[in-house]
Amino acid sequence: MIFGRVRGVAISTIKYPDMAGCRLLVVQPLNSKLEPVGGLQVAVDVVEAGEGDLCVMARSREAALALPDVKFVPVDLALVGLVDELQVRPDGDFDFTLKVGTARYS
């Protein structure tokens, strides 16, 4: 999994049939220091993320498996989680604290 920050929305009026109703977001991938890595990418939104949200994403086959109600769709990047809080220690170790979020899956 990788971190990403939602930068916008991609609108597609014609999609693969099993992707009907799936929302597409423009995402900036981030490294472990939350710095931008590479160019913007389009990801399927599974968790109802919004612009500016810090997200956890899945690539490849795992991204396609994240979509509800379908067994396989041609998707290679999906937003599968919203990060409510992330604490990074100076030595590089992570310390996670869970908080109640506002998304449907929080």
Backbone as CSV, one residue per row, in Angstrom:
resi,resn,N_x,N_y,N_z,CA_x,CA_y,CA_z,C_x,C_y,C_z
1,MET,0.840,-1.184,0.000,0.000,0.000,0.000,0.877,1.236,0.000
2,ILE,0.311,2.293,-0.514,1.034,3.561,-0.587,0.119,4.692,-0.118
3,PHE,0.748,5.792,0.299,-0.002,6.985,0.673,-0.283,7.815,-0.561
4,GLY,-1.362,8.581,-0.515,-1.673,9.514,-1.589,-2.537,10.642,-1.053
5,ARG,-2.490,11.774,-1.745,-3.330,12.913,-1.370,-4.262,13.216,-2.538
6,VAL,-5.553,13.327,-2.241,-6.553,13.583,-3.275,-6.418,15.024,-3.758
7,ARG,-6.287,15.189,-5.081,-6.110,16.518,-5.677,-7.321,16.975,-6.490
8,GLY,-8.185,16.059,-6.862,-9.338,16.467,-7.655,-10.178,15.273,-8.072
9,VAL,-11.076,15.539,-8.984,-12.011,14.521,-9.459,-11.825,14.343,-10.954
10,ALA,-11.870,13.100,-11.432,-11.845,12.803,-12.861,-13.244,12.336,-13.247
11,ILE,-13.790,12.950,-14.258,-15.150,12.598,-14.689,-15.073,11.829,-15.991
12,SER,-15.685,10.662,-16.006,-15.722,9.813,-17.191,-17.170,9.391,-17.426
13,THR,-17.723,9.783,-18.552,-19.121,9.438,-18.812,-19.264,8.056,-19.439
14,ILE,-18.175,7.535,-19.994,-18.204,6.189,-20.564,-17.153,5.357,-19.833
15,LYS,-17.595,4.261,-19.215,-16.700,3.404,-18.443,-16.978,1.950,-18.769
16,TYR,-16.065,1.091,-18.346,-16.282,-0.353,-18.378,-17.603,-0.629,-17.639
17,PRO,-18.454,-1.500,-18.167,-19.799,-1.674,-17.580,-19.828,-1.923,-16.069
18,ASP,-18.927,-2.744,-15.529,-18.962,-3.016,-14.086,-18.455,-1.853,-13.242
19,MET,-17.963,-0.789,-13.885,-17.495,0.380,-13.137,-18.551,1.477,-13.062
20,ALA,-19.741,1.179,-13.515,-20.806,2.183,-13.445,-21.021,2.590,-11.986
21,GLY,-21.058,3.877,-11.733,-21.256,4.378,-10.376,-19.982,4.540,-9.579
22,CYS,-18.855,4.076,-10.098,-17.582,4.227,-9.393,-17.053,5.648,-9.598
23,ARG,-16.633,6.253,-8.530,-16.106,7.616,-8.570,-14.600,7.568,-8.809
24,LEU,-14.107,8.424,-9.704,-12.677,8.469,-10.011,-12.083,9.747,-9.431
25,LEU,-10.955,9.614,-8.745,-10.285,10.763,-8.141,-8.876,10.896,-8.692
26,VAL,-8.392,12.137,-8.775,-7.008,12.400,-9.163,-6.188,12.461,-7.877
27,VAL,-5.128,11.652,-7.822,-4.368,11.479,-6.587,-2.875,11.706,-6.838
28,GLN,-2.232,12.374,-5.878,-0.777,12.526,-5.909,-0.169,11.469,-4.989
29,PRO,0.574,10.491,-5.527,1.249,9.508,-4.667,2.303,10.202,-3.789
30,LEU,2.483,9.688,-2.563,3.422,10.271,-1.597,4.389,9.209,-1.105
31,ASN,5.601,9.644,-0.727,6.559,8.704,-0.151,6.355,8.617,1.365
32,SER,7.259,7.925,2.066,7.088,7.726,3.513,7.214,9.022,4.307
33,LYS,7.776,10.079,3.690,7.845,11.385,4.356,6.708,12.296,3.903
34,LEU,5.735,11.717,3.223,4.555,12.416,2.700,4.928,13.494,1.690
35,GLU,6.010,13.260,0.940,6.416,14.161,-0.137,5.911,13.582,-1.460
36,PRO,5.527,14.442,-2.424,5.037,13.954,-3.713,6.064,13.082,-4.434
37,VAL,5.570,12.014,-5.029,6.403,11.099,-5.806,5.726,10.868,-7.148
38,GLY,6.405,11.237,-8.229,5.851,11.000,-9.555,4.690,11.919,-9.890
39,GLY,4.030,11.585,-10.985,2.926,12.404,-11.469,1.591,12.025,-10.866
40,LEU,0.595,12.818,-11.190,-0.761,12.548,-10.712,-1.298,11.270,-11.354
41,GLN,-2.147,10.564,-10.621,-2.741,9.332,-11.132,-4.239,9.337,-10.831
42,VAL,-4.952,8.507,-11.555,-6.398,8.375,-11.339,-6.653,7.086,-10.567
43,ALA,-7.445,7.194,-9.513,-7.761,6.034,-8.674,-9.265,5.942,-8.467
44,VAL,-9.744,4.739,-8.276,-11.153,4.523,-7.949,-11.342,4.761,-6.458
45,ASP,-12.373,5.507,-6.112,-12.654,5.833,-4.717,-13.581,4.781,-4.119
46,VAL,-13.097,4.073,-3.110,-13.893,3.050,-2.438,-14.382,3.553,-1.080
47,VAL,-13.759,4.611,-0.552,-14.040,5.048,0.818,-14.661,6.444,0.907
48,GLU,-15.120,6.980,-0.216,-15.745,8.300,-0.238,-14.793,9.387,0.256
49,ALA,-13.611,9.430,-0.309,-12.615,10.441,0.045,-12.979,11.776,-0.590
50,GLY,-12.394,12.827,-0.050,-12.616,14.164,-0.580,-11.304,14.832,-0.912
51,GLU,-11.379,15.951,-1.611,-10.176,16.661,-2.014,-9.365,17.068,-0.786
52,GLY,-8.056,16.801,-0.842,-7.155,17.122,0.257,-6.967,16.006,1.256
53,ASP,-7.782,14.958,1.195,-7.661,13.852,2.150,-6.374,13.074,1.928
54,LEU,-5.743,12.648,3.030,-4.600,11.744,2.977,-5.163,10.330,2.980
55,CYS,-4.798,9.543,1.973,-5.406,8.233,1.788,-4.364,7.132,1.726
56,VAL,-4.829,5.923,1.933,-4.048,4.719,1.709,-4.584,4.089,0.435
57,MET,-3.666,3.701,-0.464,-4.089,3.164,-1.752,-3.524,1.769,-1.969
58,ALA,-4.237,0.997,-2.766,-3.782,-0.333,-3.167,-3.585,-0.325,-4.675
59,ARG,-2.566,-1.007,-5.132,-2.265,-1.095,-6.566,-2.548,-2.496,-7.082
60,SER,-2.552,-2.580,-8.401,-2.574,-3.846,-9.105,-3.842,-4.647,-8.820
61,ARG,-3.711,-5.943,-8.734,-4.862,-6.833,-8.534,-5.632,-6.504,-7.259
62,GLU,-4.905,-6.107,-6.213,-5.558,-5.774,-4.946,-6.499,-4.576,-5.112
63,ALA,-6.172,-3.661,-6.009,-7.048,-2.513,-6.259,-8.375,-2.976,-6.845
64,ALA,-8.322,-3.898,-7.780,-9.550,-4.409,-8.387,-10.388,-5.162,-7.361
65,LEU,-9.755,-5.846,-6.432,-10.487,-6.595,-5.411,-11.178,-5.684,-4.410
66,ALA,-10.761,-4.431,-4.326,-11.334,-3.504,-3.345,-12.740,-3.050,-3.711
67,LEU,-13.113,-3.182,-4.966,-14.430,-2.709,-5.382,-15.525,-3.652,-4.892
68,PRO,-16.572,-3.094,-4.304,-17.650,-3.941,-3.813,-18.532,-4.441,-4.954
69,ASP,-19.132,-5.569,-4.770,-20.163,-6.116,-5.659,-19.676,-6.609,-7.009
70,VAL,-18.408,-6.559,-7.310,-17.907,-7.093,-8.574,-16.656,-7.922,-8.286
71,LYS,-16.436,-8.961,-9.102,-15.291,-9.832,-8.864,-14.028,-9.325,-9.532
72,PHE,-14.171,-8.725,-10.714,-12.980,-8.220,-11.370,-13.342,-7.079,-12.308
73,VAL,-12.607,-5.992,-12.220,-12.736,-4.853,-13.129,-11.320,-4.414,-13.493
74,PRO,-11.136,-3.749,-14.643,-9.800,-3.314,-15.051,-9.363,-2.053,-14.310
75,VAL,-9.027,-2.208,-13.029,-8.590,-1.095,-12.182,-7.237,-1.452,-11.585
76,ASP,-6.290,-0.507,-11.596,-4.992,-0.806,-10.990,-4.589,0.160,-9.880
77,LEU,-5.497,1.026,-9.444,-5.227,1.895,-8.294,-6.556,2.230,-7.624
78,ALA,-6.641,1.984,-6.319,-7.884,2.255,-5.581,-7.568,2.879,-4.235
79,LEU,-8.409,3.841,-3.842,-8.310,4.413,-2.496,-9.048,3.468,-1.565
80,VAL,-8.329,2.873,-0.627,-8.952,1.875,0.248,-9.017,2.309,1.707
81,GLY,-8.463,3.491,2.035,-8.531,3.955,3.411,-8.245,5.435,3.527
82,LEU,-8.834,6.053,4.539,-8.556,7.447,4.858,-7.713,7.478,6.121
83,VAL,-6.659,8.282,6.120,-5.789,8.401,7.294,-6.340,9.521,8.166
84,ASP,-6.792,9.159,9.371,-7.318,10.148,10.303,-6.204,10.812,11.085
85,GLU,-5.176,10.040,11.421,-4.055,10.608,12.154,-2.837,9.749,11.894
86,LEU,-1.706,10.374,11.720,-0.444,9.671,11.452,0.654,10.386,12.198
87,GLN,1.349,9.676,13.048,2.465,10.260,13.785,3.723,9.543,13.359
88,VAL,4.705,10.311,12.889,5.974,9.741,12.458,7.049,10.204,13.423
89,ARG,7.744,9.250,14.015,8.811,9.585,14.955,10.067,10.010,14.198
90,PRO,10.912,10.826,14.804,12.134,11.269,14.127,13.035,10.121,13.677
91,ASP,12.986,8.991,14.375,13.846,7.868,13.987,13.257,7.066,12.825
92,GLY,12.112,7.485,12.328,11.519,6.812,11.182,10.465,5.793,11.527
93,ASP,10.319,5.441,12.802,9.270,4.506,13.199,7.931,5.227,13.208
94,PHE,6.883,4.491,12.905,5.552,5.067,12.876,4.817,4.760,14.169
95,ASP,3.940,5.661,14.579,3.061,5.453,15.716,1.663,5.870,15.270
96,PHE,0.761,4.925,15.180,-0.579,5.203,14.686,-1.559,5.355,15.838
97,THR,-2.431,6.319,15.732,-3.499,6.535,16.692,-4.811,6.576,15.929
98,LEU,-5.738,5.720,16.270,-7.018,5.680,15.575,-7.982,6.678,16.193
99,LYS,-8.670,7.418,15.342,-9.676,8.366,15.786,-10.952,8.100,15.001
100,VAL,-12.054,8.518,15.538,-13.312,8.384,14.831,-13.322,9.386,13.679
101,GLY,-13.575,8.889,12.473,-13.564,9.746,11.301,-14.957,10.115,10.848
102,THR,-15.034,10.754,9.699,-16.321,11.198,9.186,-16.800,10.377,7.998
103,ALA,-15.942,9.523,7.426,-16.319,8.733,6.267,-17.186,7.545,6.692
104,ARG,-17.886,6.977,5.717,-18.792,5.869,5.990,-18.072,4.683,6.605
105,TYR,-16.815,4.432,6.232,-16.083,3.262,6.715,-15.218,3.552,7.923
106,SER,-15.298,4.740,8.502,-14.477,5.077,9.664,-15.033,4.417,10.898
